[in-house]
Amino acid sequence: MVNIIDNISSKDKTLRQPQHVGKPDVEIIKRPDWIKVRSRLSEGYNFTKNTLDRLKLVTVCEEAACPNISECWEKKHATMMIMGDTCTRACSFCNVKTGIPKSLDQTEPTNIAIAVNELQLKHVVITSVDRDDLPDGGATHFAEVINKIKLLSPKTTIEVLTPDFLRKDNAYKLVVRASPDVFNHNLETVPSNYLTIRPGARYYHSLNLLHKVKSIDPKIFTKSGLMLGLGEKRNEVLQVMDDLRSAGVDFLTIGQYLQPTKKHAPVMAYIHPDEFKGYEIVAKSKGFLLVSSSPLTRSSYHADEHFKLLQQSRNLSVS
Protein backbone atom coordinates (compact mmCIF):
# COMPACT_ATOMS: atom_id res chain seq x y z
CA MET A 1 0.00 0.00 0.00
CA VAL A 2 1.30 3.48 -0.87
CA ASN A 3 1.60 5.65 2.19
CA ILE A 4 -0.83 8.54 1.85
CA ILE A 5 1.69 11.00 3.24
CA ASP A 6 4.36 10.03 0.74
CA ASN A 7 1.87 10.15 -2.12
CA ILE A 8 1.01 13.85 -1.67
CA SER A 9 2.77 16.54 -3.61
CA SER A 10 3.99 19.16 -1.16
CA LYS A 11 3.52 21.74 -3.90
CA ASP A 12 -0.15 20.86 -4.28
CA LYS A 13 -1.09 19.84 -0.75
CA THR A 14 0.94 22.00 1.63
CA LEU A 15 1.33 25.76 1.82
CA ARG A 16 4.93 26.24 2.94
CA GLN A 17 6.20 29.46 4.43
CA PRO A 18 9.76 30.60 5.14
CA GLN A 19 11.09 31.00 8.68
CA HIS A 20 10.82 34.54 10.01
CA VAL A 21 13.96 35.32 11.95
CA GLY A 22 14.75 38.34 14.08
CA LYS A 23 11.45 40.14 13.57
CA PRO A 24 9.36 41.23 16.58
CA ASP A 25 6.13 40.83 14.59
CA VAL A 26 5.36 37.98 12.21
CA GLU A 27 2.72 38.50 9.55
CA ILE A 28 -0.16 36.06 9.89
CA ILE A 29 -0.53 34.33 6.55
CA LYS A 30 -3.90 33.64 4.99
CA ARG A 31 -5.52 30.39 5.99
CA PRO A 32 -6.52 27.87 3.33
CA ASP A 33 -10.17 27.08 2.69
CA TRP A 34 -10.04 23.79 4.58
CA ILE A 35 -9.28 25.55 7.85
CA LYS A 36 -11.87 28.32 7.82
CA VAL A 37 -14.66 28.09 10.38
CA ARG A 38 -17.83 30.14 10.52
CA SER A 39 -18.74 31.49 13.92
CA ARG A 40 -22.37 31.21 14.82
CA LEU A 41 -24.42 32.20 17.83
CA SER A 42 -27.23 29.99 19.05
CA GLU A 43 -29.43 29.40 22.06
CA GLY A 44 -27.03 26.71 23.29
CA TYR A 45 -24.02 29.00 22.81
CA ASN A 46 -25.67 31.82 24.77
CA PHE A 47 -26.73 29.46 27.58
CA THR A 48 -23.17 28.15 27.89
CA LYS A 49 -21.64 31.62 27.91
CA ASN A 50 -24.15 32.99 30.43
CA THR A 51 -23.60 30.03 32.76
CA LEU A 52 -19.83 30.42 32.67
CA ASP A 53 -19.99 34.20 33.09
CA ARG A 54 -22.36 33.95 36.07
CA LEU A 55 -20.07 31.51 37.85
CA LYS A 56 -16.98 33.55 36.89
CA LEU A 57 -15.27 30.63 35.20
CA VAL A 58 -12.43 30.75 32.67
CA THR A 59 -12.37 28.51 29.61
CA VAL A 60 -9.51 27.56 27.32
CA CYS A 61 -12.05 27.91 24.51
CA GLU A 62 -11.90 31.69 24.86
CA GLU A 63 -8.39 32.18 26.21
CA ALA A 64 -6.74 30.08 23.51
CA ALA A 65 -9.02 31.43 20.76
CA CYS A 66 -10.16 27.95 19.78
CA PRO A 67 -11.63 27.83 16.25
CA ASN A 68 -14.26 25.31 17.37
CA ILE A 69 -15.82 27.40 20.12
CA SER A 70 -19.11 28.07 18.32
CA GLU A 71 -19.72 24.41 17.56
CA CYS A 72 -18.80 23.21 21.04
CA TRP A 73 -20.66 25.87 23.00
CA GLU A 74 -23.75 25.31 20.89
CA LYS A 75 -23.71 21.76 22.33
CA LYS A 76 -23.05 23.21 25.81
CA HIS A 77 -19.55 21.72 25.83
CA ALA A 78 -16.87 23.91 27.38
CA THR A 79 -13.34 23.14 28.53
CA MET A 80 -12.80 24.71 31.94
CA MET A 81 -9.43 26.34 32.59
CA ILE A 82 -8.68 26.40 36.30
CA MET A 83 -6.30 28.42 38.48
CA GLY A 84 -6.80 31.70 36.64
CA ASP A 85 -6.16 33.14 33.20
CA THR A 86 -2.46 33.98 33.66
CA CYS A 87 0.31 31.46 32.97
CA THR A 88 3.77 31.44 34.53
CA ARG A 89 5.32 30.31 31.25
CA ALA A 90 5.61 31.93 27.84
CA CYS A 91 5.23 29.27 25.17
CA SER A 92 5.49 30.90 21.76
CA PHE A 93 2.44 29.09 20.37
CA CYS A 94 -0.03 29.88 23.16
CA ASN A 95 -2.54 32.72 23.31
CA VAL A 96 -2.96 32.58 27.10
CA LYS A 97 -1.39 35.63 28.76
CA THR A 98 1.84 35.35 30.74
CA GLY A 99 2.58 37.02 34.04
CA ILE A 100 2.23 36.73 37.80
CA PRO A 101 -0.98 34.83 38.58
CA LYS A 102 -3.45 35.74 41.31
CA SER A 103 -4.04 33.58 44.36
CA LEU A 104 -6.17 30.49 43.82
CA ASP A 105 -9.92 30.99 43.98
CA GLN A 106 -11.09 28.54 46.65
CA THR A 107 -14.67 28.70 45.34
CA GLU A 108 -13.61 27.57 41.86
CA PRO A 109 -13.93 23.78 42.39
CA THR A 110 -17.50 24.18 43.63
CA ASN A 111 -18.43 26.63 40.86
CA ILE A 112 -17.05 24.30 38.19
CA ALA A 113 -19.06 21.42 39.66
CA ILE A 114 -22.18 23.60 39.55
CA ALA A 115 -21.50 24.52 35.91
CA VAL A 116 -21.00 20.87 34.93
CA ASN A 117 -24.31 20.04 36.61
CA GLU A 118 -26.24 22.93 35.02
CA LEU A 119 -24.82 22.22 31.56
CA GLN A 120 -25.69 18.55 32.11
CA LEU A 121 -22.31 17.44 30.82
CA LYS A 122 -21.82 13.70 30.42
CA HIS A 123 -18.09 14.27 29.93
CA VAL A 124 -16.06 17.30 30.98
CA VAL A 125 -12.50 18.42 30.25
CA ILE A 126 -10.58 20.35 32.91
CA THR A 127 -7.32 22.08 31.98
CA SER A 128 -5.22 24.81 33.53
CA VAL A 129 -2.53 27.39 33.09
CA ASP A 130 0.96 26.46 34.28
CA ARG A 131 1.37 27.45 37.92
CA ASP A 132 5.10 27.11 38.56
CA ASP A 133 4.61 29.53 41.48
CA LEU A 134 2.71 26.91 43.51
CA PRO A 135 4.61 24.27 45.53
CA ASP A 136 2.58 21.46 43.94
CA GLY A 137 2.01 23.13 40.56
CA GLY A 138 -1.72 23.16 41.28
CA ALA A 139 -2.13 19.39 41.67
CA THR A 140 -4.18 19.73 44.87
CA HIS A 141 -6.53 22.15 43.14
CA PHE A 142 -6.99 19.73 40.23
CA ALA A 143 -7.89 16.98 42.71
CA GLU A 144 -10.39 19.22 44.48
CA VAL A 145 -12.10 20.06 41.18
CA ILE A 146 -12.35 16.37 40.28
CA ASN A 147 -13.79 15.48 43.69
CA LYS A 148 -16.37 18.28 43.61
CA ILE A 149 -17.59 17.23 40.15
CA LYS A 150 -17.90 13.63 41.29
CA LEU A 151 -19.94 14.77 44.28
CA LEU A 152 -22.49 16.79 42.28
CA SER A 153 -22.45 14.79 39.02
CA PRO A 154 -21.33 11.23 39.82
CA LYS A 155 -22.20 9.94 36.35
CA THR A 156 -20.09 12.55 34.54
CA THR A 157 -16.79 11.25 33.23
CA ILE A 158 -13.81 13.53 33.82
CA GLU A 159 -10.83 14.30 31.60
CA VAL A 160 -7.92 16.40 32.82
CA LEU A 161 -5.42 18.17 30.59
CA THR A 162 -2.61 18.98 32.99
CA PRO A 163 0.64 20.94 32.96
CA ASP A 164 3.85 18.94 33.30
CA PHE A 165 4.39 19.51 37.07
CA LEU A 166 8.06 20.07 36.27
CA ARG A 167 10.24 20.11 39.42
CA LYS A 168 7.19 19.40 41.63
CA ASP A 169 8.37 15.95 42.73
CA ASN A 170 5.40 13.58 42.93
CA ALA A 171 2.66 16.22 42.93
CA TYR A 172 1.08 14.67 39.83
CA LYS A 173 0.13 11.66 41.98
CA LEU A 174 -2.48 13.80 43.73
CA VAL A 175 -4.29 14.14 40.41
CA VAL A 176 -3.96 10.44 39.63
CA ARG A 177 -5.35 9.46 43.06
CA ALA A 178 -8.45 11.55 42.38
CA SER A 179 -9.12 9.04 39.57
CA PRO A 180 -9.99 11.06 36.48
CA ASP A 181 -11.19 8.92 33.58
CA VAL A 182 -8.65 10.45 31.16
CA PHE A 183 -5.26 11.98 31.96
CA ASN A 184 -4.07 14.18 29.10
CA HIS A 185 -0.76 15.98 28.84
CA ASN A 186 0.22 17.40 25.47
CA LEU A 187 3.74 17.08 24.09
CA GLU A 188 2.64 19.84 21.65
CA THR A 189 5.51 19.50 19.18
CA VAL A 190 8.59 17.48 18.26
CA PRO A 191 11.70 17.64 20.51
CA SER A 192 13.74 19.78 18.10
CA ASN A 193 11.20 22.60 18.51
CA TYR A 194 11.16 22.72 22.29
CA LEU A 195 13.72 25.50 22.79
CA THR A 196 11.76 27.91 20.60
CA ILE A 197 8.16 26.69 20.96
CA ARG A 198 7.97 25.24 24.47
CA PRO A 199 11.08 26.61 26.23
CA GLY A 200 9.87 26.09 29.79
CA ALA A 201 9.18 22.39 29.28
CA ARG A 202 11.30 19.27 28.80
CA TYR A 203 10.27 16.68 26.22
CA TYR A 204 11.39 13.59 28.12
CA HIS A 205 9.93 14.85 31.38
CA SER A 206 6.53 15.21 29.71
CA LEU A 207 6.85 11.78 28.15
CA ASN A 208 7.83 10.26 31.49
CA LEU A 209 4.87 11.91 33.20
CA LEU A 210 2.48 10.08 30.88
CA HIS A 211 4.36 6.82 31.44
CA LYS A 212 4.20 7.17 35.23
CA VAL A 213 0.47 7.93 35.22
CA LYS A 214 -0.22 4.77 33.25
CA SER A 215 2.06 2.77 35.53
CA ILE A 216 0.27 3.95 38.67
CA ASP A 217 -3.26 3.39 37.38
CA PRO A 218 -3.59 1.42 34.12
CA LYS A 219 -7.37 1.96 34.16
CA ILE A 220 -6.93 5.67 33.43
CA PHE A 221 -6.83 6.44 29.72
CA THR A 222 -3.75 8.48 28.85
CA LYS A 223 -3.76 10.99 26.03
CA SER A 224 -1.43 13.46 24.33
CA GLY A 225 -1.51 15.90 21.44
CA LEU A 226 0.67 17.37 18.71
CA MET A 227 0.44 20.52 16.61
CA LEU A 228 1.66 20.41 13.02
CA GLY A 229 2.87 23.31 10.93
CA LEU A 230 5.77 24.39 13.13
CA GLY A 231 8.54 23.18 10.85
CA GLU A 232 8.59 19.60 12.09
CA LYS A 233 9.74 16.82 9.75
CA ARG A 234 7.69 13.73 9.04
CA ASN A 235 10.22 11.34 10.59
CA GLU A 236 10.17 13.44 13.78
CA VAL A 237 6.40 13.12 14.03
CA LEU A 238 6.63 9.35 13.56
CA GLN A 239 9.30 9.15 16.26
CA VAL A 240 7.05 11.02 18.69
CA MET A 241 4.32 8.48 17.95
CA ASP A 242 6.72 5.67 18.84
CA ASP A 243 7.78 7.46 22.03
CA LEU A 244 4.16 7.89 23.10
CA ARG A 245 3.37 4.25 22.45
CA SER A 246 6.42 3.25 24.49
CA ALA A 247 4.95 5.34 27.32
CA GLY A 248 1.66 3.43 27.01
CA VAL A 249 -0.38 6.38 25.73
CA ASP A 250 -3.83 5.35 24.50
CA PHE A 251 -5.08 8.36 22.54
CA LEU A 252 -3.27 10.75 20.20
CA THR A 253 -4.66 14.00 18.82
CA ILE A 254 -2.98 15.82 15.92
CA GLY A 255 -4.08 19.27 14.76
CA GLN A 256 -2.94 22.30 12.78
CA TYR A 257 -1.09 25.05 14.63
CA LEU A 258 -2.74 28.43 14.10
CA GLN A 259 -0.78 31.58 14.88
CA PRO A 260 -2.81 33.60 17.43
CA THR A 261 -1.11 37.00 16.91
CA LYS A 262 1.87 38.56 15.15
CA LYS A 263 3.87 38.13 18.36
CA HIS A 264 3.57 34.34 18.28
CA ALA A 265 5.53 31.68 16.42
CA PRO A 266 4.79 31.71 12.70
CA VAL A 267 2.94 29.00 10.85
CA MET A 268 5.59 27.25 8.77
CA ALA A 269 3.10 25.12 6.86
CA TYR A 270 -0.61 24.57 6.49
CA ILE A 271 -0.96 20.82 6.34
CA HIS A 272 -3.56 19.39 3.95
CA PRO A 273 -6.35 17.19 5.40
CA ASP A 274 -5.11 14.23 3.35
CA GLU A 275 -1.75 14.44 5.09
CA PHE A 276 -3.48 14.46 8.47
CA LYS A 277 -5.38 11.36 7.38
CA GLY A 278 -2.10 9.73 6.49
CA TYR A 279 -0.72 10.40 9.96
CA GLU A 280 -3.89 8.93 11.45
CA ILE A 281 -3.43 5.69 9.50
CA VAL A 282 0.20 5.42 10.59
CA ALA A 283 -0.62 6.17 14.25
CA LYS A 284 -3.37 3.55 14.35
CA SER A 285 -0.96 0.98 12.92
CA LYS A 286 1.38 1.73 15.83
CA GLY A 287 -1.24 0.63 18.33
CA PHE A 288 -3.03 3.69 19.71
CA LEU A 289 -6.56 2.86 20.86
CA LEU A 290 -7.78 6.07 19.24
CA VAL A 291 -6.37 8.74 16.94
CA SER A 292 -7.98 12.05 16.00
CA SER A 293 -6.05 13.80 13.22
CA SER A 294 -7.35 16.75 11.20
CA PRO A 295 -6.58 20.46 10.77
CA LEU A 296 -9.22 21.49 13.33
CA THR A 297 -8.55 18.71 15.85
CA ARG A 298 -7.92 20.07 19.34
CA SER A 299 -7.32 18.26 22.64
CA SER A 300 -10.88 18.59 23.87
CA TYR A 301 -12.68 18.68 20.51
CA HIS A 302 -15.44 16.02 20.52
CA ALA A 303 -13.98 14.73 23.80
CA ASP A 304 -17.28 13.20 24.90
CA GLU A 305 -17.65 11.17 21.70
CA HIS A 306 -13.99 10.17 21.80
CA PHE A 307 -14.30 8.89 25.36
CA LYS A 308 -17.03 6.47 24.28
CA LEU A 309 -14.83 5.29 21.40
CA LEU A 310 -11.91 4.81 23.80
CA GLN A 311 -14.05 2.58 25.99
CA GLN A 312 -15.22 0.59 22.98
CA SER A 313 -11.66 0.17 21.69
CA ARG A 314 -10.41 -1.01 25.07
CA ASN A 315 -13.25 -3.53 25.34
CA LEU A 316 -12.45 -4.88 21.89
CA SER A 317 -8.73 -5.12 22.64
CA VAL A 318 -9.30 -7.26 25.74
CA SER A 319 -12.13 -9.40 24.37
C-alpha positions as CSV (number, residue, x, y, z in Angstrom):
1,M,0.0,0.0,0.0
2,V,1.3,3.5,-0.9
3,N,1.6,5.6,2.2
4,I,-0.8,8.5,1.8
5,I,1.7,11.0,3.2
6,D,4.4,10.0,0.7
7,N,1.9,10.2,-2.1
8,I,1.0,13.8,-1.7
9,S,2.8,16.5,-3.6
10,S,4.0,19.2,-1.2
11,K,3.5,21.7,-3.9
12,D,-0.1,20.9,-4.3
13,K,-1.1,19.8,-0.8
14,T,0.9,22.0,1.6
15,L,1.3,25.8,1.8
16,R,4.9,26.2,2.9
17,Q,6.2,29.5,4.4
18,P,9.8,30.6,5.1
19,Q,11.1,31.0,8.7
20,H,10.8,34.5,10.0
21,V,14.0,35.3,11.9
22,G,14.7,38.3,14.1
23,K,11.4,40.1,13.6
24,P,9.4,41.2,16.6
25,D,6.1,40.8,14.6
26,V,5.4,38.0,12.2
27,E,2.7,38.5,9.6
28,I,-0.2,36.1,9.9
29,I,-0.5,34.3,6.5
30,K,-3.9,33.6,5.0
31,R,-5.5,30.4,6.0
32,P,-6.5,27.9,3.3
33,D,-10.2,27.1,2.7
34,W,-10.0,23.8,4.6
35,I,-9.3,25.5,7.9
36,K,-11.9,28.3,7.8
37,V,-14.7,28.1,10.4
38,R,-17.8,30.1,10.5
39,S,-18.7,31.5,13.9
40,R,-22.4,31.2,14.8
41,L,-24.4,32.2,17.8
42,S,-27.2,30.0,19.0
43,E,-29.4,29.4,22.1
44,G,-27.0,26.7,23.3
45,Y,-24.0,29.0,22.8
46,N,-25.7,31.8,24.8
47,F,-26.7,29.5,27.6
48,T,-23.2,28.1,27.9
49,K,-21.6,31.6,27.9
50,N,-24.2,33.0,30.4
51,T,-23.6,30.0,32.8
52,L,-19.8,30.4,32.7
53,D,-20.0,34.2,33.1
54,R,-22.4,34.0,36.1
55,L,-20.1,31.5,37.8
56,K,-17.0,33.6,36.9
57,L,-15.3,30.6,35.2
58,V,-12.4,30.7,32.7
59,T,-12.4,28.5,29.6
60,V,-9.5,27.6,27.3
61,C,-12.1,27.9,24.5
62,E,-11.9,31.7,24.9
63,E,-8.4,32.2,26.2
64,A,-6.7,30.1,23.5
65,A,-9.0,31.4,20.8
66,C,-10.2,27.9,19.8
67,P,-11.6,27.8,16.2
68,N,-14.3,25.3,17.4
69,I,-15.8,27.4,20.1
70,S,-19.1,28.1,18.3
71,E,-19.7,24.4,17.6
72,C,-18.8,23.2,21.0
73,W,-20.7,25.9,23.0
74,E,-23.7,25.3,20.9
75,K,-23.7,21.8,22.3
76,K,-23.0,23.2,25.8
77,H,-19.6,21.7,25.8
78,A,-16.9,23.9,27.4
79,T,-13.3,23.1,28.5
80,M,-12.8,24.7,31.9
81,M,-9.4,26.3,32.6
82,I,-8.7,26.4,36.3
83,M,-6.3,28.4,38.5
84,G,-6.8,31.7,36.6
85,D,-6.2,33.1,33.2
86,T,-2.5,34.0,33.7
87,C,0.3,31.5,33.0
88,T,3.8,31.4,34.5
89,R,5.3,30.3,31.2
90,A,5.6,31.9,27.8
91,C,5.2,29.3,25.2
92,S,5.5,30.9,21.8
93,F,2.4,29.1,20.4
94,C,0.0,29.9,23.2
95,N,-2.5,32.7,23.3
96,V,-3.0,32.6,27.1
97,K,-1.4,35.6,28.8
98,T,1.8,35.4,30.7
99,G,2.6,37.0,34.0
100,I,2.2,36.7,37.8
101,P,-1.0,34.8,38.6
102,K,-3.4,35.7,41.3
103,S,-4.0,33.6,44.4
104,L,-6.2,30.5,43.8
105,D,-9.9,31.0,44.0
106,Q,-11.1,28.5,46.6
107,T,-14.7,28.7,45.3
108,E,-13.6,27.6,41.9
109,P,-13.9,23.8,42.4
110,T,-17.5,24.2,43.6
111,N,-18.4,26.6,40.9
112,I,-17.1,24.3,38.2
113,A,-19.1,21.4,39.7
114,I,-22.2,23.6,39.6
115,A,-21.5,24.5,35.9
116,V,-21.0,20.9,34.9
117,N,-24.3,20.0,36.6
118,E,-26.2,22.9,35.0
119,L,-24.8,22.2,31.6
120,Q,-25.7,18.5,32.1
121,L,-22.3,17.4,30.8
122,K,-21.8,13.7,30.4
123,H,-18.1,14.3,29.9
124,V,-16.1,17.3,31.0
125,V,-12.5,18.4,30.3
126,I,-10.6,20.4,32.9
127,T,-7.3,22.1,32.0
128,S,-5.2,24.8,33.5
129,V,-2.5,27.4,33.1
130,D,1.0,26.5,34.3
131,R,1.4,27.4,37.9
132,D,5.1,27.1,38.6
133,D,4.6,29.5,41.5
134,L,2.7,26.9,43.5
135,P,4.6,24.3,45.5
136,D,2.6,21.5,43.9
137,G,2.0,23.1,40.6
138,G,-1.7,23.2,41.3
139,A,-2.1,19.4,41.7
140,T,-4.2,19.7,44.9
141,H,-6.5,22.2,43.1
142,F,-7.0,19.7,40.2
143,A,-7.9,17.0,42.7
144,E,-10.4,19.2,44.5
145,V,-12.1,20.1,41.2
146,I,-12.3,16.4,40.3
147,N,-13.8,15.5,43.7
148,K,-16.4,18.3,43.6
149,I,-17.6,17.2,40.2
150,K,-17.9,13.6,41.3
151,L,-19.9,14.8,44.3
152,L,-22.5,16.8,42.3
153,S,-22.4,14.8,39.0
154,P,-21.3,11.2,39.8
155,K,-22.2,9.9,36.3
156,T,-20.1,12.5,34.5
157,T,-16.8,11.2,33.2
158,I,-13.8,13.5,33.8
159,E,-10.8,14.3,31.6
160,V,-7.9,16.4,32.8
161,L,-5.4,18.2,30.6
162,T,-2.6,19.0,33.0
163,P,0.6,20.9,33.0
164,D,3.8,18.9,33.3
165,F,4.4,19.5,37.1
166,L,8.1,20.1,36.3
167,R,10.2,20.1,39.4
168,K,7.2,19.4,41.6
169,D,8.4,16.0,42.7
170,N,5.4,13.6,42.9
171,A,2.7,16.2,42.9
172,Y,1.1,14.7,39.8
173,K,0.1,11.7,42.0
174,L,-2.5,13.8,43.7
175,V,-4.3,14.1,40.4
176,V,-4.0,10.4,39.6
177,R,-5.3,9.5,43.1
178,A,-8.4,11.5,42.4
179,S,-9.1,9.0,39.6
180,P,-10.0,11.1,36.5
181,D,-11.2,8.9,33.6
182,V,-8.7,10.5,31.2
183,F,-5.3,12.0,32.0
184,N,-4.1,14.2,29.1
185,H,-0.8,16.0,28.8
186,N,0.2,17.4,25.5
187,L,3.7,17.1,24.1
188,E,2.6,19.8,21.7
189,T,5.5,19.5,19.2
190,V,8.6,17.5,18.3
191,P,11.7,17.6,20.5
192,S,13.7,19.8,18.1
193,N,11.2,22.6,18.5
194,Y,11.2,22.7,22.3
195,L,13.7,25.5,22.8
196,T,11.8,27.9,20.6
197,I,8.2,26.7,21.0
198,R,8.0,25.2,24.5
199,P,11.1,26.6,26.2
200,G,9.9,26.1,29.8
201,A,9.2,22.4,29.3
202,R,11.3,19.3,28.8
203,Y,10.3,16.7,26.2
204,Y,11.4,13.6,28.1
205,H,9.9,14.8,31.4
206,S,6.5,15.2,29.7
207,L,6.9,11.8,28.1
208,N,7.8,10.3,31.5
209,L,4.9,11.9,33.2
210,L,2.5,10.1,30.9
211,H,4.4,6.8,31.4
212,K,4.2,7.2,35.2
213,V,0.5,7.9,35.2
214,K,-0.2,4.8,33.2
215,S,2.1,2.8,35.5
216,I,0.3,3.9,38.7
217,D,-3.3,3.4,37.4
218,P,-3.6,1.4,34.1
219,K,-7.4,2.0,34.2
220,I,-6.9,5.7,33.4
221,F,-6.8,6.4,29.7
222,T,-3.7,8.5,28.8
223,K,-3.8,11.0,26.0
224,S,-1.4,13.5,24.3
225,G,-1.5,15.9,21.4
226,L,0.7,17.4,18.7
227,M,0.4,20.5,16.6
228,L,1.7,20.4,13.0
229,G,2.9,23.3,10.9
230,L,5.8,24.4,13.1
231,G,8.5,23.2,10.9
232,E,8.6,19.6,12.1
233,K,9.7,16.8,9.7
234,R,7.7,13.7,9.0
235,N,10.2,11.3,10.6
236,E,10.2,13.4,13.8
237,V,6.4,13.1,14.0
238,L,6.6,9.4,13.6
239,Q,9.3,9.1,16.3
240,V,7.0,11.0,18.7
241,M,4.3,8.5,18.0
242,D,6.7,5.7,18.8
243,D,7.8,7.5,22.0
244,L,4.2,7.9,23.1
245,R,3.4,4.3,22.5
246,S,6.4,3.2,24.5
247,A,4.9,5.3,27.3
248,G,1.7,3.4,27.0
249,V,-0.4,6.4,25.7
250,D,-3.8,5.4,24.5
251,F,-5.1,8.4,22.5
252,L,-3.3,10.7,20.2
253,T,-4.7,14.0,18.8
254,I,-3.0,15.8,15.9
255,G,-4.1,19.3,14.8
256,Q,-2.9,22.3,12.8
257,Y,-1.1,25.0,14.6
258,L,-2.7,28.4,14.1
259,Q,-0.8,31.6,14.9
260,P,-2.8,33.6,17.4
261,T,-1.1,37.0,16.9
262,K,1.9,38.6,15.2
263,K,3.9,38.1,18.4
264,H,3.6,34.3,18.3
265,A,5.5,31.7,16.4
266,P,4.8,31.7,12.7
267,V,2.9,29.0,10.8
268,M,5.6,27.2,8.8
269,A,3.1,25.1,6.9
270,Y,-0.6,24.6,6.5
271,I,-1.0,20.8,6.3
272,H,-3.6,19.4,4.0
273,P,-6.3,17.2,5.4
274,D,-5.1,14.2,3.4
275,E,-1.8,14.4,5.1
276,F,-3.5,14.5,8.5
277,K,-5.4,11.4,7.4
278,G,-2.1,9.7,6.5
279,Y,-0.7,10.4,10.0
280,E,-3.9,8.9,11.4
281,I,-3.4,5.7,9.5
282,V,0.2,5.4,10.6
283,A,-0.6,6.2,14.2
284,K,-3.4,3.5,14.3
285,S,-1.0,1.0,12.9
286,K,1.4,1.7,15.8
287,G,-1.2,0.6,18.3
288,F,-3.0,3.7,19.7
289,L,-6.6,2.9,20.9
290,L,-7.8,6.1,19.2
291,V,-6.4,8.7,16.9
292,S,-8.0,12.1,16.0
293,S,-6.1,13.8,13.2
294,S,-7.4,16.8,11.2
295,P,-6.6,20.5,10.8
296,L,-9.2,21.5,13.3
297,T,-8.5,18.7,15.8
298,R,-7.9,20.1,19.3
299,S,-7.3,18.3,22.6
300,S,-10.9,18.6,23.9
301,Y,-12.7,18.7,20.5
302,H,-15.4,16.0,20.5
303,A,-14.0,14.7,23.8
304,D,-17.3,13.2,24.9
305,E,-17.6,11.2,21.7
306,H,-14.0,10.2,21.8
307,F,-14.3,8.9,25.4
308,K,-17.0,6.5,24.3
309,L,-14.8,5.3,21.4
310,L,-11.9,4.8,23.8
311,Q,-14.1,2.6,26.0
312,Q,-15.2,0.6,23.0
313,S,-11.7,0.2,21.7
314,R,-10.4,-1.0,25.1
315,N,-13.2,-3.5,25.3
316,L,-12.5,-4.9,21.9
317,S,-8.7,-5.1,22.6
318,V,-9.3,-7.3,25.7
319,S,-12.1,-9.4,24.4
